Amino acid sequence: MTNLLELNDVSLSFKGVKALNSLSFTVAQGEIFALIGPNGAGKSSLLNVINGVYSADSGDIVFDRSHFGAIRPGKAARLGIGRTFQHNALFRRLSVRENVLAGLSRRGEASFLENVFRFGRDRKERSDFGARADQVIAFLGLETYSETIVSTLPYGIQKRVDLARALVSEPKLLLLDEPMAGMNQDEKQAMSRIIREVNRTFGTTIVLIEHDVGIVLGLASHIVVLDYGRTVADGAPDAVRNDPDVIAAYLGTVH
C-alpha cells in the first residue's frame, strides 16, 4: 500500500520542553489513522506541524512524495492537506454556506479586480465553488441549515460545518482534531459514520485525534499512541488494544 504521509524523526520543542520527540510513522493512502494519548501528549502539536502552523525543530515530513521540514499553512492547503480544529474556528456571524465557501478561498485564481467587478474568471469560479459547496453541504446533511448563521446552531452541527469547510477543497489528507469533542455518545456515533462515509466515498486519507478509545478502536484501521511526545504503540487496533503498556496507561479494562 502506498504511503501518503511519512514522518521521520520529527521533533518540536517550546522553550526547551519537548512537545514531539523524534516521532516516526507512516500513514497509508486511503486509511483512517488515529492518534490517541493523554492531554499534553503532543497530538495537536503534531497536526500543527503537518499542516504548517508550527515548524519542526528537526526531522523530515514526506507528503505525497514532497519532502519538507517546514511548510506554510497556505502551501499545505494547496498541496491537499485539510484541517479542522479542536475548538471550532468558524466565522460565527456568517451562514453555513458562507463558512463552507470560505474553505475554497485558497483555490481561487481570479484577480482582485475580477473579484471586485465580477468578470472574467470570477464568474466561473463563483459558479463552480457554489456548486461544490452545495454538494458537500448535501453530503453532510446540512441543507436545512445552509443559510443559518453558524453561531445559532447546536455545537454538534457546528462541528459538522467545520468538517464541511475542510472537505470542500477536496483534500488528499484530512486532519481532524477532536471532531467529536463535547458530543454525547449518539452524536459521536453519527460523526463516526460521517467520517467513515467521507473516507469511503471520496477516498480521503484521514488522520484524527480522539479521546474516546472505544470510538477509535471501531473507526480507525491504524493507531499511534503518544505520551510526552513519544510513540508508545503503533499498529492495528487489535495490536494496540492488547499492548501491555497501552492497557496500563490508557485503556484500563477496555476489551
Buried (B, 14 or more C-beta within 10 A) or exposed (E): EEBBBBBBEBBBBEEEEBBBBBBEBBBBBBBBBBBBBEEEBBBBBBBBBBBBBBEBBEBBBBBBEEEBBEBEBEBBBEBBBBBBBBEBEBBEEBBBBBBBBBBBEEBBEBEEEBBEEEEBEBEEBBEEBBEBBBEBBEBBEBEEBBEBBBEEBEEBBBBBBBBBBBBBBBBBBBBBBBBBBBBEEEBBBBBBEBBBEBBEEBEBBBBBBBBBBEBBBEBBEBBBBBBBBBBBBBBEBEEBBEBEEBBEBBBEEEE
